[in-house]
Amino acid sequence: MGFVLVGIYAGNLLTLQGLAIQMLAHGLCAGALFILCGQLYERLGTRDMTVMGGFWGRFTYFPALLMFFAAALLGIPGTANFIGEFLILLGTFKVVPVITILATASLVLAGVYSLIMIHRTLFGQPRDSAKLDDLSGRELGLVLCLGMLLLAIGFFPQPLLNVSVNSMTFVQQSYAPAGISLGGAAPSTAAP
């Protein structure tokens, strides 16, 4: 969500449209991760990663879904998160290049955090060898729907951009005093 703050600060049309996609993508991605976390808690009775490990051999679908949503949260190409982050960084670079470079560097730290989480939960030796119940059809269907939405927006973002352009142009104009144009948008027509 730091990218959202950076985009709000920049305030041009490109970043504002990126914000709309990023917030939608974050909601889908974080929602799916919370669902997976809840399902894992139901099966293990804990959220402590130190007692986890070896889920590749104990689940069928859970490990792949966890890796997909963790990578999507980082903004891998093909997901809605990538489109949102890319638009925000592209638009912010025009306004404040230094902050854009720092925000881009933060992606490395987020990647390290995600890799640690994936390593601790999916790989290594499990603390116990008990077989865990796999995701039910309902649970799997719900999480797959969220994943398909992330991919659909990632591959076809233009309909969302078309819908949001008028609203985001209005928001962008509120950033500038009357009569001053930001980033090529039409100047405000408010009476003096």
Secondary structure, DSSP 4 states (H G I P E B T S, - for coil): -HHHHHHHHH-SHHHHHHHHHHHHHHHHHHHHHHHHHHHHHHHHS---GGG---GGGT-SSHHHHHHHHHHHHHT-TTSHHHHHHHHHHHHHHHH-HHHHHHHHHHHHHHHHHHHHHHHHHHSS--S--PPPPPPPHHHHHHHHHHHHHHHHHHH--HHHHHHHHHHHHHHHHTTS-TT--STTPPPP----
